């Protein structure tokens, strides 16, 4: 997500189930913070600046990271070396550029936000938010490791840029995760459609985002549930604040960790926040064919707090939680526990100084 200069509007409470969860973790998934690594800013590879890191996944014994530079969309391959439960080095190795002469890619606005690698097909899945203000639709599509277009997935009509249900600019396909059994993938929107609910502010609201399922082999979606966003905890000191879904990660059959990222202008290095929630969506209603969530007053999935990064702020090098937008598995530790790696999108420092931040967590229990 790019930070835009928007006006924050207050509104009344609509649904009490959206109340902010207390900061004490209640999720079944237990996470332990291990380490932080900051990759230098303005570092270049193949004449491209390394930044805008919006999504990450495992790739050929390393990692693949998508960059959200819409003027020069690209993907990086990287190594993240972990030693003694610490991130020892991060090495960016190569750049994958898109074959923009392909008709689909030539006509698609590529504001890329999330990425998955499918080794059985040797394909890379990416999501784009499009550009709603410029009437350019969001998209989900596969490319080859050389950047050639393979195929795209059909999106519900309410996500179209000119839909009467009014998707929000920079508020669409922000997160991707493969299903737990790898039969398909889930894609999550960052903000509610205008007709679905309110954009979060400092008061409670009905603010549901849609998380939609696709089978790998079927280009049309088949399932969907709705997730409630928290209110904004820090009132902005200037004119902008936002809270939205920035990525998600399956840890069970319809059980997910959701990254809920917030920003309140005027707070300096304390402007960003991130909470990791656990949701169990097994018994939820399929909302795929529901075009107006607010009208139906559908109840979102319940959520439990897994980790609030505010609790580790003082342990971080700059005491900064940056714009965290990506999550994937890291290496398995000697004790057999899996790890998670989170990465931040530094927005190329267009608004204020930001960092390319890598965070390492241990999954202590599921």
N, C-alpha and C positions, 0 to 999 in steps of 0.2 A: 504494500500500500504506500502510495506517495502522500506525504503530508500536504494538505491543501488548506487554503485560508477560508474556512467556513464559519458561519455564525451559529453559535450554540443556542438552542431554543429549549426552554423548560416546558414540562408538561406534567399532567397529574398521574397518580397511580392508577394502573389499569388492572394488573393481576398480581396478587400477593405472592404467587409462587415464584416470581422473578426476583425476590428479595436477595440481596447479597448474602453469600454464605460467610459464616464466621471464619476467621483466619486459621483456626485450628484444623489440621488435616483430618478428614473423616473417610477418605477413600480406601478401598481394599488395596490399591496399588500404592506401595510405599517407596518413596524416592529419597535418595541421599545425595546431596551436592558433593562433588569431588574436586572439580577444578575449573579454571577459566583460562582461556588463551585469547589474546588480542592480536589479530593479524594486522601488520602495518597498513596505514592508509596510503592512498595514491601509489600503490605498488602496481606495476604493469606487466601484462603477459600478452604477447602477440599484439602489441599496440592497443590493448584494452585495459582500462583501469579496473582492478579487482574491487568490487563493491556491489551494492544492491543485491546482496545475497538473500534470496527470498525463499528458497526451498532446497532440501538436501535429501539424498537417498544413497543407499549402498550401490556400488557399481564396480564390477571386475576387481574384487579385492581392495577397492578403495571407495571413493565417494564421487557423486555427481551433484553439482550445485548449479541452480538456475539463477541467472542475473536478470533483474526486472528493468533494464535499460531499454525502453521501447524504441529508442532511435537506433540501437544496435543490439538486438536481442541475441543472447548467447548463453552457452552452458559451459561450466568449467568442470574438468576432472581434477581430483585432488587426493592427496594422502593425508590422513590425520593419525599421527603416531601417538599411541598411549603407552606410557611406561610407569609402572608403580602407581597406578590409579591417577596419573597426571597426564595432561596433554603435553607431549614433549615437543612436537613440531607439527605445523600445518604447511603442506607443500602443494601449491597449485601447479599442475603439470601440463595441461593442454586446454585448448578452447574449441568448442564445437559451435560453428556458425550455422545459421539456417539457410537452406537453399531457397532464397526469396523469389527466384524466378518461377517456382511452382505456383500455379493459379490460386490454390487455397492459401498458401502462406503470403502470397503477394497481396491478397485482398483481405487478410485478417490482421486486426490490430493486436500486436503482440506485447501486452503488458503482462509478462509471465510471472506467476506467483508461486507455483508449486510443481514438484517433479517426482516421478517414480520410474524405476527401471524394471523392465520385465525380461529377465535373463532367458526364459524359455523361448521367447520370440526375438530376443536381442532388439527390443524396441524401447524407446523413451517416451513416457507419457508426460505431457505438460498441460497446465491450465493457464488461461489468460483471462484477465478481468475485462478485456476490451476497453472501450472508451465511451461510456454512456453519453457524456456531454457532446461527443462528436458522432453519435448515432452509430457506433461500431459495436457489434455484438460480442459478448464473451465467448470463449471456446474451450474445448477439451480435445486434444488430438495427440496422435502418435507420430514420432519421427524415427528415422534410423540413427545409429550412432554417428553417421556422417552428416546428419542434418537434413536428410530428405524426408519430405512428407510421406506418411504411410496411410493414415485414415483419421477421420474425425468422428466424434460422438454427437448424437442429436441432443439438443438441450430443450427443456420445456419452454413453451412460448412465453411464459411469464418472466423469463430471464432475458428476453430480447431487449435490445437497447430502446426500442420505440414501443415497448409493451405498455398497455394501459395500466398494468400493475406496478409500473415505475420502479425499476431497479435503481439503486443509488450508484452514482459515479464512484469508482474505486471501492465498491462494496460487494463485488461478486465472487468469483471462484478463487478463493484465497488458500484453501487447503486441500491436499490429497492424501489418502492413505489406501494401501491395498487392504482388502478384507483379510481377516485373520487366517482363513483357509486358502487365501490367494485365488479365489474363484472370480474375483472382480475387484472393484475399487469404489471408494466413497469420495465425494467432492463436497466441500463445505463453503458456503458463502460467508463473507465477512460481516455484512450488515443486513438487516431486514429489507425486503421490498417495502416501498412506501405504503402500499395498501395492506401489507402483512402486519406492520407494527411500527412503533416509534424507534428512531435512532436513540441509543442511550444518552442520557444526560445525568445530572446529579440527583434527580429524583427517580423513584421506581417507575418502571414502565413495562408494557408488554412488548418485548423486543426479540422476537424469535427469528433465528436464521435457519436456513434449510440445508440439510445434509443428505445427499442423494446418492443412490447406489446404481452402479452399472456392472453387469457381467462383462468380463474381458471380451467375450466372443459376440456380444450383442451390442450394437451401437445405440440402442435406446435404453433409457433408465427404467428400473423396475421397482424401486423402493425409495422411501424418503422418510425422515423424521425431523422434528424441529427441536432446536436447542435454544434455551433462554439466555440472553446476555445480561451480565450484571449492569447496574448503574455505574456511573463514573464517580469514583471515590474522592478525587481531588478536583475541586472547582478550579477551572482555569483562571490564571491571573491575567491572561490576555483574551483572545477572541476565538480560541479553538480547543476542542477536546473531543476525544473519540474512544470508544471501547468496542472491540470486535473480535471475531474468531480469526486467528492468524495461521493456524494449522491444526491438524488432528492426526491421531496415531492409534491404530487398532491394537489392543492388548488382549482381546478375547473375541468370541463370536458375538458381534454387535455390542462390544464393550470397548470404549475409546478413552484415550486421553485427549483433551481439547485444550489448545493454547488460547487463552483469552488475554489479548494484549490491549493495554490502555495507554493513552497519551493525554496530558493536560499542559497546554502551553504556559510559559512563564515560570515554570518550576526548575529550569536549568537541568542539572544532571539527575534530578529526581522527577523529571517529567514523565518518563516511561515506567510502566509497571507490567508484570505478567503473572497470571495465575494459571496453574495447570489443574483442570478439573477432570474427574472421571465420570463417565456417563454409561449407563446400561440401557440399551435401546431395544431389548428383546421383545418387550410387551407393548411397544409404542404403536400408535396408529400410523398407517401409511398415508402420508399427506401429498403424495405425488400429483394426484388429480384435484387437489384443493387449491383453487386459484386465489383465494382471499382468506388468509388465516385469521385475521382480526374479526371478520364477519362471522366466521364459524366458531370463534372463541375456543380454538383447540388448545389443549394443555401441552406445553413442551415437556420434553424428557426431564426428569429430575437429575441433579448433579451433586457430586461430592468433591470437596477440595482435596487435591493430591499434594500440591505444593504451591506456596506463595513466595515468589522470588524476593519479595520485600524482606523476608527473614534472612536473606544472605547478602543483602546490599553491602553491609560493612565488610564482608569478606572479599568483595570484588576489588580489583586493582584500582579502579577509579571511582569506586562506590556508585557505579552507573549500571543500571539495567537498560540495555539498549533495545532497539526495535526488533524484538525476537519474532521471527517469522517461519523458522523451519525446524523440523525434528525428524530424527531417524535413529535406528539402532547403531550403537557404537560397538566396540569389541567386547567379547565376553571376558570377564575378569578371571584371574586364577582361582577364585573361590566358586566359580561357576555362575555367578550372577551376571545378567546382561546389563549393558549400559545404554544410555540415551545421549545423543549429541544434539544440542540446540544451537542455532546460528541466528545472527541478526542482520537485518538490512540497514545499512548506514545511510541510505538515501543519497549517497555520494556527497554528503555534507552540504546539501544545498540550502538548508535552513539554519543549521547550527552544527557545531562539531559533534560527530558521532563516530562509532567504532565498528570494525568487523569483529564481532564478539562470538567466541565459541565457548559453550558451557557443557561440562560433562557431568552426568548424573548416573548413579548406580540404582538399578531396580532391586530393592531389597526384598520385596515380596509382591505378588500379584493378588 
